[in-house]
Amino acid sequence: MELTDRQKKILKVVVEKYIDTAQPVGSVTIEKGFELGVSPATLRNEMAQLEKAGFLQKTHASAGRMPTPAGLKFYIDDLMKEKALSIKDEVVLKERLWRDRFEFEKMMREATKALAEKTKSLAISALDEGKVFYSGLANILDMPEFYDIDLTQAVLAMLDEWDRVQDLFAKAVGEEPLHILLGDELGIEPLQPCGVVFTRFDAGRNRTGNLGILGPSRLPYPEVIPLIRFLGELISEVARTW
């Protein structure tokens, strides 16, 4: 289905409102909060069309709608505008990693910790040589999606095993360094409500791996994507200086 400009605007509003609130979004909320110049009836019809096309879904009959993985991917690829890191943030991150440039594993722990702090999510790094570092577990425990004990247990169990983390990262396709996995792409039933954004890094001397975050599918993608991309490039840059 080729979306009209109006449908794109509505989808963008729904995605961004859902990211902010973790709640399904109804037509009344959109009409009151955003000037799209259409009636509530037209909004309901357009949202029904977006649902039919697989970009939105209802949690139950009387609720508003929330984006599907396909809707989120469309938003990321076609509607989202990335928010560049500030010069201050770039300098701070460079200084944090530079301090540990001669101890690669310590640098990776610091990069993982910094990523968790900046994104308020669970940050994970996995080295191809068989080590996993993570930080920010408490961040996701405050998110309503992780009140589901089965989901939280699945995440905790995965973190304990390097090969399970590697299997998750290995599900990405394509040669580009940055990847986003949503819904069925994660390949683990309890993780269906989650999103994973990660980048591949190559720091030379067999120091290769992946760094990213795991959280609910409503991650703040405009902020986290450029941050993760920058950190991946920074790891490779700093580690190659010695």
C-alpha positions as CSV (number, residue, x, y, z in Angstrom):
1,M,0.0,0.0,0.0
2,E,1.3,3.4,-1.0
3,L,0.6,5.8,1.9
4,T,-0.8,9.3,1.2
5,D,0.8,12.3,2.7
6,R,-2.0,12.6,5.2
7,Q,-1.6,8.9,6.2
8,K,2.1,9.5,6.7
9,K,1.4,12.5,9.0
10,I,-1.1,10.4,11.0
11,L,1.3,7.5,11.3
12,K,4.1,9.8,12.4
13,V,1.9,11.3,15.1
14,V,0.7,7.9,16.3
15,V,4.3,6.5,16.5
16,E,5.7,9.6,18.3
17,K,2.8,9.8,20.8
18,Y,3.1,6.1,21.5
19,I,6.9,6.4,22.1
20,D,6.2,9.2,24.6
21,T,3.3,7.6,26.5
22,A,3.4,3.8,26.0
23,Q,-0.3,4.0,25.5
24,P,-2.5,3.3,22.4
25,V,-3.4,6.5,20.6
26,G,-7.0,7.4,19.7
27,S,-8.3,9.7,17.0
28,V,-9.6,12.2,19.7
29,T,-6.1,12.5,21.1
30,I,-4.7,13.2,17.7
31,E,-7.4,15.8,16.8
32,K,-6.9,17.7,20.1
33,G,-3.2,17.6,20.2
34,F,-2.2,18.0,16.5
35,E,-3.5,20.3,13.8
36,L,-3.9,18.0,10.9
37,G,-7.0,19.8,9.5
38,V,-9.3,16.7,9.3
39,S,-12.4,15.7,11.3
40,P,-12.4,12.9,13.9
41,A,-14.4,10.7,11.5
42,T,-11.8,11.1,8.8
43,L,-9.0,10.4,11.3
44,R,-10.8,7.2,12.3
45,N,-11.1,6.1,8.7
46,E,-7.5,6.8,7.9
47,M,-6.3,5.0,11.0
48,A,-8.5,2.0,10.0
49,Q,-6.8,2.1,6.6
50,L,-3.4,2.1,8.3
51,E,-4.5,-0.8,10.4
52,K,-5.7,-2.7,7.4
53,A,-2.3,-2.1,5.7
54,G,-0.5,-3.5,8.7
55,F,1.1,-0.3,10.1
56,L,-1.2,0.1,13.1
57,Q,-2.9,-2.4,15.5
58,K,-5.5,-2.4,18.2
59,T,-4.9,-4.0,21.6
60,H,-8.6,-4.5,22.1
61,A,-11.9,-3.4,20.5
62,S,-12.4,-0.1,22.4
63,A,-8.8,1.1,22.5
64,G,-6.8,3.4,20.4
65,R,-4.1,2.1,18.1
66,M,-0.4,1.5,18.4
67,P,2.2,1.0,15.7
68,T,3.1,-2.5,14.5
69,P,6.8,-3.4,13.8
70,A,6.0,-2.6,10.2
71,G,4.7,0.8,11.2
72,L,7.8,1.5,13.3
73,K,10.1,0.4,10.5
74,F,8.3,2.7,8.0
75,Y,8.6,5.6,10.5
76,I,12.3,4.9,11.0
77,D,13.0,4.6,7.3
78,D,10.7,7.3,5.8
79,L,9.3,9.7,8.4
80,M,11.9,10.1,11.2
81,K,14.4,12.8,11.4
82,E,17.5,11.9,13.4
83,K,18.7,14.2,16.2
84,A,22.4,14.8,15.9
85,L,24.6,14.5,19.0
86,S,25.7,17.8,20.4
87,I,29.4,18.7,20.2
88,K,29.4,18.5,24.0
89,D,28.1,14.9,24.0
90,E,30.6,13.9,21.4
91,V,33.5,15.3,23.4
92,V,32.4,13.7,26.7
93,L,32.0,10.3,25.0
94,K,35.4,10.6,23.4
95,E,37.0,11.5,26.7
96,R,35.4,8.5,28.5
97,L,36.6,6.0,25.9
98,W,40.0,7.6,25.4
99,R,40.9,7.1,29.1
100,D,40.7,3.3,28.7
101,R,42.1,3.1,25.1
102,F,44.9,0.7,26.2
103,E,42.6,-1.7,27.9
104,F,40.0,-2.8,25.3
105,E,37.7,-4.7,27.6
106,K,37.6,-1.9,30.1
107,M,36.9,0.5,27.3
108,M,34.0,-1.7,26.1
109,R,32.5,-1.7,29.6
110,E,32.7,2.1,29.7
111,A,31.1,2.4,26.3
112,T,28.3,0.0,27.4
113,K,27.8,2.0,30.6
114,A,27.7,5.3,28.7
115,L,25.2,4.0,26.2
116,A,22.9,2.8,29.0
117,E,23.1,6.1,30.8
118,K,22.4,8.2,27.6
119,T,19.5,6.0,26.4
120,K,18.0,5.0,29.7
121,S,17.8,1.5,28.3
122,L,19.6,-1.8,28.6
123,A,22.9,-1.6,26.8
124,I,24.6,-4.7,25.6
125,S,28.0,-5.4,24.0
126,A,29.2,-8.7,22.8
127,L,32.7,-9.4,21.6
128,D,33.2,-12.1,19.0
129,E,35.8,-13.7,21.2
130,G,33.1,-14.7,23.7
131,K,32.5,-12.0,26.2
132,V,29.3,-10.0,27.0
133,F,29.0,-6.8,28.9
134,Y,25.7,-5.1,29.9
135,S,24.6,-2.1,31.8
136,G,21.3,-0.4,32.7
137,L,19.2,-3.4,33.7
138,A,17.4,-1.3,36.2
139,N,16.3,1.1,33.4
140,I,14.0,-1.5,31.7
141,L,12.5,-2.7,35.0
142,D,10.9,0.7,35.3
143,M,9.2,0.4,31.9
144,P,5.6,-1.0,31.8
145,E,6.4,-3.5,29.1
146,F,8.8,-5.3,31.5
147,Y,6.2,-5.7,34.2
148,D,5.5,-8.9,32.2
149,I,7.6,-11.5,34.2
150,D,8.0,-13.8,31.2
151,L,9.5,-11.0,29.1
152,T,11.9,-9.9,31.9
153,Q,13.0,-13.5,32.6
154,A,13.7,-14.0,28.9
155,V,16.0,-11.0,28.9
156,L,17.8,-12.0,32.1
157,A,18.3,-15.5,30.8
158,M,19.8,-14.2,27.5
159,L,22.2,-11.9,29.2
160,D,23.8,-14.9,31.1
161,E,24.8,-16.6,27.9
162,W,27.2,-15.2,25.2
163,D,25.9,-17.5,22.5
164,R,22.3,-16.4,23.0
165,V,23.3,-12.7,22.7
166,Q,25.3,-13.5,19.6
167,D,22.4,-15.4,18.1
168,L,20.2,-12.3,18.6
169,F,22.7,-10.0,16.9
170,A,23.2,-12.6,14.1
171,K,19.5,-12.3,13.1
172,A,20.3,-9.0,11.4
173,V,20.6,-9.0,7.6
174,G,22.4,-6.7,5.3
175,E,25.9,-5.3,5.2
176,E,25.2,-1.9,6.8
177,P,26.8,-1.5,10.2
178,L,23.6,-0.4,12.1
179,H,20.6,-2.7,12.5
180,I,17.2,-2.6,14.0
181,L,15.3,-5.7,15.0
182,L,11.6,-5.6,15.9
183,G,8.9,-8.2,16.6
184,D,9.3,-11.5,14.8
185,E,12.8,-10.4,13.7
186,L,14.0,-11.1,17.2
187,G,13.2,-14.8,16.9
188,I,12.3,-15.2,20.6
189,E,8.6,-15.3,21.4
190,P,8.7,-13.5,24.8
191,L,10.8,-10.7,23.2
192,Q,8.1,-9.8,20.7
193,P,7.3,-6.4,22.4
194,C,11.0,-5.4,22.3
195,G,13.2,-3.5,20.0
196,V,17.0,-3.9,19.5
197,V,19.2,-1.3,17.9
198,F,22.9,-2.2,17.5
199,T,26.0,-1.5,15.5
200,R,28.9,-3.7,14.4
201,F,32.4,-2.5,15.2
202,D,35.8,-3.6,14.1
203,A,38.7,-2.3,16.3
204,G,41.3,-4.4,14.6
205,R,43.5,-7.1,16.1
206,N,40.5,-9.5,16.2
207,R,38.6,-7.0,18.4
208,T,35.3,-7.2,16.7
209,G,31.7,-7.3,18.0
210,N,28.4,-5.6,18.5
211,L,27.1,-2.8,20.7
212,G,23.5,-1.8,21.1
213,I,20.4,-1.4,23.3
214,L,17.4,-3.5,24.1
215,G,14.2,-2.0,25.2
216,P,10.5,-1.8,24.4
217,S,9.7,-1.4,20.7
218,R,8.9,2.3,21.4
219,L,12.5,3.3,21.7
220,P,13.3,7.0,21.0
221,Y,14.8,6.1,17.6
222,P,15.7,9.7,16.5
223,E,18.1,10.0,19.5
224,V,19.4,6.4,19.9
225,I,20.3,5.6,16.3
226,P,22.8,8.4,15.8
227,L,24.2,7.8,19.3
228,I,24.8,4.1,18.7
229,R,26.3,4.8,15.3
230,F,28.6,7.3,16.8
231,L,29.8,5.0,19.6
232,G,30.4,2.2,17.1
233,E,32.6,4.4,15.0
234,L,34.3,5.8,18.1
235,I,35.2,2.4,19.4
236,S,36.9,1.5,16.1
237,E,38.6,4.9,15.9
238,V,40.0,4.9,19.5
239,A,41.1,1.3,19.6
240,R,43.0,1.6,16.3
241,T,45.2,4.4,17.7
242,W,47.4,2.0,19.5
